[in-house]
Amino acid sequence: MRRRVSILSAAAAIGLVPVRAGADAGRPVHTYSIVARDEATGRLGVAVQSHWFSVGSIVAWAEAGVGAVATQSLVDPSYGPLALELLRAGKSPEEALRGLIQADAGSDVRQVAVVDAQGRAAAHTGARCIPAAGHRTGAGYSVQANLMEKDTVWDAMARAYEASEGDLAERLLAALEAAQREKGDIRGQQSASILIVSGEPTGRPWQDRIMDLRVEDHPDPVAELRRLVELHRAYEHMNAGDAAMERGDTEGAKREYGSAEALAPGNVEMVYWHAVSLANAGEVAASLPLFDRVFAADARWAELTPRLAGVGLLTVSREDLARILERR
């Protein structure tokens, strides 16, 4: 889709610019979504579900220390980066959204929500969005939906988000699940995504992106998204275990690896790298039962193990390597 307004003209729209002539209607990404800022951490996030392929690739936008945006209905993806640019320039969500709407001839078929790093939120549901359509803003969040089976979806999402506990990912998922309990999209389900960025930018965008998970095509995308979030949490424990091993904190590493394996008990790769880390820390005896479990599940891991030793990723003696491999 061609961009219909430049960053500069969008910024000028606050003041106001002429309407974008002949704007495309956009792709019909009718959906329900939430944008939110976590008060405890400052993290910003977007979560979305739609009966449309790869919904997260065009609906969800977020930037650390700036804000989060969901652009949907007959979607114009440029609302995402343009709204973030306006927030970065010091505009409030309401000002940014007003400027973009006034510069868009197709604004009556758009649904857009914005939350900034201060927790201010604004939303727009165009008059020609397909019913049931609506939105609700609250402290640090906005929920919005269109082409729903019932007009109770967005209020149910708001109640679920406000009542939920846990980290931002958990609360975003609670909102999506509440929408689906209200029957969600009248066409059914297909894809979902969750995007979370840090509250303060580090100058390293890859580090600022806390979570970026997508379910592109699935019969139950919200449930699958929750599974992926749990797996993501397991790998966060794996990363923390690796960091503990680097510090020489073997006990801390064991706790983190144990937490990871509890969250993903069928994931033999987690068990394998746990074993490797223990062996590298001189805990070869403790690593052997873990290697046993992995090799029993798939003998190819045993074939991999001496290759790690060959490039210095498994730093054990020849004798200990033989002890590890003789148990396969």
N, C-alpha and C positions, 0 to 999 in steps of 0.2 A: 504494500500500500504506500502511495506517495505521501510524504509529509506535506501538510497543508498550511503550516505556519512555522516560521523560524523561531528559534529561541528568543531572538530580539523582538520580533513582532508579537510573540506571546507576552513578553514582559511589558511591551507597550500597550497590550490589550487591557492592562489594569487601568489604563488611562483615558480612552478606550480605542481600539483599532477597528477598522471596518471588518464586517463579518467575512469569514472565509467563503468565497464563492464556490458553489458546486462541489462541496465536500462529499466524498464517497459515503455511502450508507455504512460501510464497514462489514466485517464478518459477523454472523449472528451468534455470538458467544453469549447466549442467555444463560444466566448462572446465579449462584449465591456466593457471597464472599464476606470477609471481614478484614479490616485494616485496624491495627492496634499498636499502642506503645505500652510496654510494661513499666509500670511506675517504679518497681524495685530496682530494675537493672538499666532502664532506658532503652532496652532493645525494641526494635521496630519490626513489625511483621505483617504479612498478608497470607491468608489462606482462602482457597477457592475450590469449588466443584461445579462441573457443568456436564451436560450431555453434548459435549463437543470435544474433538480430539485435541490433546496437548494444550489444555486451557491455560496452564501456568505460563506458557511461553509468551502470551500476549496480554494477559490480564494483570499479572503481579509485578510490581516494581517497588524497589526499596533501596535506600542509600543510608549508610551509617551516619548518624548525627544530623540527618536531614529530614527524612520522612518515609512514608510508605503510601503507595497508590494502588487502587484497583480500578481498572477501566474495562467496562463490560457492556452488555446489551448489544446493539449494533456497534461493535467496538471500534474505536479509533485508538490504536496502540500509541500514537504520539502523545496522548494525554499523559502517559506515564513519565517519560523523560522530561517533557515540558513542565509538568507540575513540579517535579523534583528540582528542575533548574530555577523555577520561580521561588520555591521554598529556600533554596540556597541563596537567592538574591535578597532574602529577608521578607518575602511576602507571607502572609498568613495562609492557611489552607483555604479559608473562605475567599480571600483575594485572588489566590492562584486559580481556584476553580471558577470564580466569576469571570476572570479574564479569558480563560480558555473557552468557556461556554459562549461568551459574547463574540469570540473570534471564530465560531464554528457554526456554519449554516445547518449542520446536522445535529445540533445539540439536543433537539427534542427526541432523538432516538438513542441518546447516550445515557449510561448510568455510570457514575464515577464517584469515588470516595478518596479522601486524602486525610492523613494524620501526620502531624509534624513532630519534631523532636521535643517539643514542649507538651505534647499530648493534646494539642488542639485538633479538632476534627471537623470536617465539612463533607457534605455529600450532595449529589444532584441526581434526581431521577427524572428523565425527560418525559414530557406529557404523552409521547407516543411509544414509550416502552411497553412491551406486551404485558398485559395483566396476567397473573397478579404481580404487581411490581411496587416496590417501596423501599424505604430505608429508615434507619434510626441511628442517631448519634448519641454517644454518652461520654463519660469522662475517659478520655484517652482512646476512644475507639469509634468505629462506624461499622454497621452491618447493613447490607443491601442485597436485594434479590429482584429478579424479574423472570417472567414466564414460569412462575411457580404454580403448583397445583392448588395451593391455598394461600390466602393473604395473611396467614399467621406466621409465616416463615421468619421474617426479619425480627419480629418481636421475640420469638422463641430463641433465636440466636443471641439476641441481646441479653435475655434473662440467663441463658446458659453461660455466657461469657462472664457476666457480673457475678454469678454464683459459684463459678469454678475456682479451684485452687491449683497450685503448682506453677510451673514455669510457663513462659509465654506460649511455647509449642502446645502444651497441654490445654491451655485455655482456648487457643485458636481451634484445636481439634474439637473441643467441647461445643463450640459454636457450630462447626460444620455438622457434627453428629445431631445436634438439636434441629438443624434445618432438615436433615434427612428424616428424622422422626416425624416431621410435619409433611412428609411426602416429597419435599424438594422440588426439583425441576419436573414439570409436567411430562416431559419427554423421557424421563428416567435419568440414568447415571452413565458416565463414561470416563471422565478424567478429573484429577484433583492435584493440587500442589500446595506447598507451604514454603514460604521464604521468610527468613529472619536474619536481620543484620544487627550489629552491635550499636550501642547507644552513642559511642564516641568513635570517630574515625581514627584509624592508626596510620593511615597513609599506605596501607597494604590491603587493597580491596579483597584479596583472597582470604585474608585473616578476618576482615570485618564481616564476611558472609558466614554467619553462625550455622545456618541450616538452609539448604536449597534442595528440596525433594519434590519429584514429580511422578505422578502416576498418569501415563499418557492414554492408556486404553484398557479398561478393566470393568468387569460387571459390578464390582462393589468398590469403587475407587476410594471412598472415605475410609473404609475398613483397611484397605491396602495401604493407604497413607499412614494410618496409625501404626501398622506393622513396620513400615519403613522408619518412622520416627523412633520406635523402640530399638530398632537395629542401629540407627544413628547414635542413640544414647549408649548402646553397648560399645560401639567403636570409640566413643568419647572416653569411656573407661579404659579401653585398650590403649589409647593415646596417653592417658594419664599414667597407666602402668608402665609404658615405655619411658615416660619422663622420670618416673620414680626410679626405674632401673638405672637411668643415666646418672641420677644423683647418688646411687648406691643404696637406695632405700628398698631393700628386697622385700621387707614385710609390707610396706606400702604398695609395692608393685603387686604382690600376691593378692592383697585386698581388692585392688582395682581390676586385676584380671579375673578374680572370682566374681566380681559384680558383673563384668562383661559377659562371662560364660553363663551366669544366671539369667541374664536378659536374652541371650541367644544360645540356648543349650545345644542346638544342633549344628552350630557353626564350628567345624573342625579347624578352620584357619585360625580362629582366635586361640584355640587350644594349642595349635602348633607354634604360633609366635610367642605365646606364653612360655612354652617349653624352651624355645630358643633363647629367650631372654634370661630364663633361669640358668640355663647351661652357660651362657656368656658371663653370668655373675658368679660362676663357680659352684652353683647349686645343681650339679649334674645329677646327683641322686634324686633330687626332688623333680627334676625334669623328666626322668625316665618313664614314670607312669603316664605322663601326658603324651610323650612320644608314642607310647604303646597304643593309646586310644586313637591317635591320629593315623598311625600306620595300619591299624586294624580296620579303620574306616575306608582308607584308600592308600594302597601301597605306593602310589606315585609320590606321596610326600617323602617316603624313605629315599626314593631316587633323587629327589630335590636336595635332600639334606647335605650330602657331600659337596654339592655345587656351592652351597652357601659357605662351607668351610674353605672352598677354593678361592673365593673372592673376599674373604675376611669378614663375612657377616655372621658366621658361627665360629667363635674363637675358642675352641676346645682343643685339647691335645689329641694326637692320633689315637691314643689309647681310649680316651673318652668318646671320640667319634665312633670307634669300633664298638664300645659298650652300647651306644645309642642305636647303632644299625644292626647289631646282632640280635636285637629283640623283635625285629620285624617278622 
